[in-house]
Each structure stands twice: as C-alpha cells, then as structure tokens.
Amino acid sequence: MIPSKSVADRIKRSVAKFQPVLRAARDRDVNESDTSGIVKDMLAELFGYEKYQEVTSELAIRGTFCDLAIRVDNKIEFLIEVKAIGTTLKESHLRQARDYGANNGVPWVILTNGMMWRVFKIRFEQPISYDLVCDLDFSSIEGKLEGDQEKVFIICKEGISKDAREQFYEKTRSLNRFVLGALVMSDEVVSVIRRELKKVSDGFLVAPEDIKKVLENDVLKRDVIEGEEAQKAQSRLKRFYRKASKENVEDAAPEIQTPPEQTKDG
C-alpha cells in the first residue's frame, strides 16, 4: 500500500534527515542507550507517533522488559527490541523479541539497531513461530522510491489504521520464490503444463512425473523446493487445495428433496 502524499513527503524528508545522523552514530559506535534515543526520534518524526504518549519505554512483560513499545489508543501495536547501532542483529536477539510478543499476545515485533529495522509477525501456534515481513536498511533506503515508502509505511501510525502491515505481510507470504516454486511443482500446474506440452508436440503426452523430474532437476533452484521455507509453502498450498476441494464437493452435492406430506386422501 502506497502512503498518502503528506505521509510520503514526511518519509522522504525524514529519511534524508536521519541517514547522516545514523551514519555518524555508527562511526562513533554509540551505545544501546544512545541508539534507543535515535530510534525514539525516528518513531516520532519519521513514523508519525506521539513521542511522549505513544512510545513507551521499558514495558514490563511477565518479569522481563521490552526496550520500547508503540501503544495507540491503549493497544500495543509493536514491541521493539533495540540494540546498539554497531551490533549485528542475530537470531538470539530475535528470540528475545519474539518471546516478548508471545508472552503478551502482540504479533508484531521490530528488531532494530537504528540503521537496520527488521519487522516480524509472530504466529501463535505450537510451537510459537514467526515470519520476517520486511527489512529496512537505512544505509541504502531511498525515501523517494515507492517500494521503500511502502516498507516504511507498514511501521507508520497511519499504516496501522490502513491495515498496511497485514496487506504487506500477505503479499510477501504469497509472492515469494518458495510459494511460486511450490505452485510450479503442484499437480494442478503440472497438469496445465502437460496439457500445453501436448499441444506443442503434436499430441505427444508426457507423464506428470517426468515433467516434475525436469522441473526439479533442470528448471528450479534446489533451495526453492527443499528446506524449511519450501516445506512451509508446500504445506500451505496443500491445505488450500484440500479446503478448495472439500468446498467444491459440498457445493456440488445434490440437494435432498423432501417429499410433500401425504394427505389422508392419498
């Protein structure tokens, strides 16, 4: 979702302002506390939050503390874990931020060192898991580009009311190489390829397993169809097709006609 002109102008103006600030802070290797101060300023000037009303420090969650939280209309919208600007963001930092969100029922978590902002959505399942929604790298972001503005907008206050983060999340879940790879390897798409091959080969019918073998070995990259993310995409498609098949069967089921009541006269 592209932001309104006023928000887009604010993004362009603020990105240009904070990039030299962040570079200078990185060169000085400022500590976590100073980095947190810059992050708070960015949340106010760039992302549009009320600094003293909607940006909360040291939110207590079951005996532990989250560095920052965004609270709008008494609802926590983001939990934010801040690291020093010279710190490389690691899996261990994500686990901490993820636990904060899981313990408080907040699905949206940001992990940042000021320069890099990583937005995650927690999936409340067993075990708790999460998806990376987007990365924002302020060392290279272009505030005037629509694609970068769209990423910034999912964190903005205005983006929350427009449901921008959910829309962006659904787009990233659907339009990625793992989902596309799973689609290409699915029986439904292989069936279409088989039909089209028959047309271009003067009626020669290729076996579905032979098509899949060529796709797997010669067309698709190995990491697109193997590994954890590929398995997630394949499972998602299988659930979708099972549900669609079940709904089609139910829609096609004949309606049982109730015979009219018999009268005493027959």
C-alpha positions as CSV (number, residue, x, y, z in Angstrom):
1,M,0.0,0.0,0.0
2,I,1.4,3.4,-1.0
3,P,1.1,6.2,1.6
4,S,-0.8,9.4,1.1
5,K,1.1,12.3,-0.4
6,S,1.5,14.0,3.0
7,V,2.9,10.8,4.6
8,A,5.1,10.2,1.6
9,D,6.6,13.7,1.8
10,R,7.3,13.2,5.5
11,I,9.0,9.9,4.7
12,K,11.2,11.5,2.1
13,R,12.1,14.4,4.3
14,S,12.8,12.3,7.4
15,V,14.8,9.6,5.7
16,A,17.1,12.3,4.3
17,K,17.4,13.8,7.8
18,F,18.2,10.6,9.7
19,Q,20.6,8.9,7.3
20,P,23.5,11.2,8.1
21,V,22.6,11.0,11.8
22,L,22.7,7.2,11.7
23,R,25.9,7.1,9.8
24,A,27.6,9.4,12.3
25,A,26.3,7.3,15.2
26,R,27.6,4.2,13.6
27,D,31.0,5.8,13.0
28,R,31.1,6.8,16.7
29,D,29.9,3.3,17.6
30,V,27.4,4.8,20.1
31,N,25.9,2.5,22.8
32,E,22.5,1.0,23.1
33,S,21.1,3.8,25.2
34,D,22.1,6.5,22.6
35,T,20.8,4.3,19.8
36,S,17.5,4.0,21.6
37,G,17.3,7.8,21.7
38,I,17.7,8.0,17.9
39,V,15.1,5.2,17.4
40,K,12.6,7.2,19.5
41,D,13.2,10.3,17.4
42,M,12.7,8.2,14.2
43,L,9.4,6.8,15.6
44,A,8.2,10.3,16.2
45,E,9.5,12.2,13.2
46,L,9.6,9.5,10.5
47,F,6.9,7.1,11.6
48,G,4.5,9.6,13.0
49,Y,3.9,8.6,16.6
50,E,3.4,10.9,19.6
51,K,6.8,10.6,21.2
52,Y,5.7,11.1,24.8
53,Q,2.2,9.5,24.6
54,E,2.6,6.6,22.2
55,V,6.2,5.5,22.5
56,T,6.6,3.6,25.8
57,S,10.0,2.7,27.4
58,E,10.7,-0.5,29.4
59,L,7.4,-2.2,29.1
60,A,7.2,-5.0,31.7
61,I,6.1,-8.4,30.4
62,R,6.0,-11.2,32.9
63,G,9.0,-10.0,34.8
64,T,11.1,-9.1,31.8
65,F,11.4,-5.8,29.9
66,C,11.0,-4.8,26.3
67,D,13.0,-1.8,25.2
68,L,10.2,0.1,23.5
69,A,6.6,-0.4,22.7
70,I,4.2,1.5,20.4
71,R,0.8,2.0,22.2
72,V,-2.0,3.6,20.2
73,D,-5.4,4.0,21.8
74,N,-4.3,1.8,24.7
75,K,-3.4,-1.1,22.4
76,I,0.1,-2.3,21.9
77,E,0.8,-2.3,18.2
78,F,4.5,-3.0,18.1
79,L,7.1,-4.3,20.5
80,I,10.6,-3.0,19.7
81,E,13.9,-4.6,20.7
82,V,16.8,-2.1,20.3
83,K,20.4,-3.0,20.0
84,A,23.5,-0.7,19.7
85,I,24.0,0.6,16.2
86,G,27.2,-1.3,15.8
87,T,25.6,-4.6,16.8
88,T,24.9,-7.1,14.1
89,L,21.3,-8.3,14.6
90,K,21.3,-12.0,15.4
91,E,18.9,-14.9,15.9
92,S,19.3,-14.7,19.7
93,H,18.1,-11.1,19.6
94,L,15.0,-12.2,17.6
95,R,14.2,-14.9,20.1
96,Q,14.2,-12.4,22.9
97,A,11.9,-10.0,21.0
98,R,9.7,-12.9,19.8
99,D,9.3,-14.1,23.4
100,Y,8.2,-10.6,24.4
101,G,5.5,-10.7,21.8
102,A,4.4,-14.2,22.5
103,N,4.1,-13.5,26.3
104,N,1.9,-10.5,25.7
105,G,-0.2,-11.7,22.7
106,V,1.3,-9.0,20.5
107,P,2.0,-10.4,17.0
108,W,4.1,-7.5,15.6
109,V,7.7,-7.2,16.7
110,I,10.5,-5.0,15.5
111,L,14.2,-5.7,16.0
112,T,16.5,-2.7,15.2
113,N,19.9,-1.2,15.7
114,G,18.7,2.1,14.3
115,M,20.3,1.5,10.9
116,M,18.6,-1.8,10.2
117,W,14.9,-2.4,11.0
118,R,13.5,-5.9,10.8
119,V,9.7,-6.4,11.1
120,F,8.4,-9.8,12.2
121,K,5.0,-11.2,12.7
122,I,4.6,-13.9,15.3
123,R,2.4,-16.9,14.5
124,F,0.7,-18.1,17.7
125,E,0.9,-21.9,17.1
126,Q,2.6,-24.8,18.8
127,P,5.5,-24.2,18.9
128,I,5.5,-20.4,18.5
129,S,6.9,-19.4,15.2
130,Y,7.4,-16.2,13.2
131,D,7.8,-14.7,9.7
132,L,10.1,-12.0,8.6
133,V,7.9,-9.4,6.9
134,C,10.5,-7.0,5.7
135,D,13.9,-5.5,6.2
136,L,14.6,-1.7,6.2
137,D,18.2,-0.7,5.8
138,F,18.7,3.0,6.3
139,S,22.2,2.9,4.8
140,S,20.7,2.3,1.4
141,I,16.9,3.1,1.6
142,E,15.6,5.7,-0.9
143,G,12.9,7.8,0.7
144,K,11.5,8.9,-2.7
145,L,11.0,5.4,-4.1
146,E,7.5,3.9,-3.8
147,G,8.8,0.5,-2.9
148,D,10.8,1.8,0.1
149,Q,8.0,4.1,1.1
150,E,5.7,1.1,1.2
151,K,8.0,-0.7,3.6
152,V,8.3,2.3,5.9
153,F,4.5,2.8,5.8
154,I,3.9,-0.6,7.4
155,I,5.5,0.8,10.6
156,C,3.9,4.2,10.4
157,K,1.0,5.2,12.6
158,E,-1.1,5.9,9.5
159,G,-0.3,2.5,8.2
160,I,-1.8,0.8,11.2
161,S,-5.2,2.4,10.6
162,K,-5.0,1.4,6.9
163,D,-4.0,-2.2,7.7
164,A,-0.9,-1.7,5.6
165,R,1.2,-4.2,7.6
166,E,-1.3,-7.1,7.1
167,Q,-1.6,-6.4,3.4
168,F,2.2,-6.3,3.0
169,Y,2.5,-9.5,5.0
170,E,0.0,-11.3,2.8
171,K,1.8,-10.1,-0.3
172,T,5.2,-11.3,1.0
173,R,3.7,-14.6,2.0
174,S,2.2,-15.2,-1.4
175,L,4.7,-13.5,-3.8
176,N,7.9,-15.3,-2.9
177,R,10.1,-17.9,-4.6
178,F,9.1,-20.7,-2.2
179,V,5.3,-20.3,-2.9
180,L,5.9,-19.9,-6.6
181,G,8.2,-23.0,-6.6
182,A,5.6,-25.0,-4.8
183,L,2.9,-23.8,-7.2
184,V,5.0,-24.8,-10.2
185,M,5.5,-28.3,-8.7
186,S,1.9,-28.7,-7.8
187,D,-0.3,-31.3,-9.5
188,E,-2.6,-28.6,-10.7
189,V,0.1,-26.6,-12.5
190,V,1.9,-29.7,-13.8
191,S,-1.4,-30.8,-15.3
192,V,-1.6,-27.4,-17.2
193,I,2.0,-27.8,-18.4
194,R,1.2,-31.4,-19.5
195,R,-1.8,-30.1,-21.5
196,E,0.1,-27.3,-23.2
197,L,3.1,-29.7,-24.0
198,K,0.6,-32.0,-25.7
199,K,-0.5,-29.0,-27.9
200,V,3.0,-28.0,-29.0
201,S,4.3,-31.6,-29.5
202,D,1.6,-32.8,-32.0
203,G,-0.3,-34.8,-29.4
204,F,2.6,-36.4,-27.6
205,L,1.5,-37.0,-23.9
206,V,4.2,-36.6,-21.3
207,A,3.8,-38.3,-17.9
208,P,3.4,-35.9,-15.0
209,E,6.3,-37.5,-13.0
210,D,8.6,-36.8,-16.0
211,I,7.6,-33.1,-16.0
212,K,8.2,-32.9,-12.3
213,K,11.6,-34.5,-12.6
214,V,12.7,-31.9,-15.3
215,L,11.3,-29.1,-13.2
216,E,13.1,-30.3,-10.1
217,N,16.5,-31.1,-11.7
218,D,16.8,-28.5,-14.5
219,V,14.4,-25.6,-14.0
220,L,14.0,-24.7,-10.4
221,K,16.9,-24.0,-7.9
222,R,17.3,-26.6,-5.3
223,D,16.8,-24.2,-2.3
224,V,13.4,-23.2,-3.8
225,I,11.9,-26.7,-3.4
226,E,13.9,-28.0,-0.4
227,G,14.4,-26.8,3.1
228,E,12.1,-25.4,5.8
229,E,10.7,-22.4,3.9
230,A,9.9,-24.6,0.9
231,Q,8.1,-27.2,3.1
232,K,6.1,-24.4,4.7
233,A,5.0,-23.2,1.2
234,Q,4.1,-26.7,0.1
235,S,2.1,-27.3,3.2
236,R,0.2,-24.1,2.8
237,L,-0.7,-25.0,-0.8
238,K,-1.8,-28.5,0.2
239,R,-4.1,-27.0,2.9
240,F,-5.5,-24.6,0.4
241,Y,-6.2,-27.2,-2.3
242,R,-7.7,-29.6,0.3
243,K,-10.0,-26.9,1.5
244,A,-11.0,-25.9,-2.0
245,S,-11.6,-29.5,-3.0
246,K,-13.9,-30.0,0.1
247,E,-15.8,-26.8,-0.7
248,N,-16.3,-27.9,-4.3
249,V,-17.6,-31.3,-3.2
250,E,-20.1,-29.6,-0.8
251,D,-21.2,-27.2,-3.5
252,A,-21.8,-30.0,-6.0
253,A,-23.7,-32.2,-3.6
254,P,-27.3,-32.6,-4.8
255,E,-29.9,-31.0,-2.6
256,I,-32.1,-33.6,-1.0
257,Q,-35.7,-33.0,-1.8
258,T,-38.2,-33.5,1.0
259,P,-41.3,-35.3,-0.3
260,P,-44.6,-33.4,0.2
261,E,-46.7,-34.5,3.2
262,Q,-49.3,-37.1,2.3
263,T,-52.9,-36.2,2.9
264,K,-55.4,-38.6,4.3
265,D,-56.9,-38.8,0.8
266,G,-53.6,-40.1,-0.6
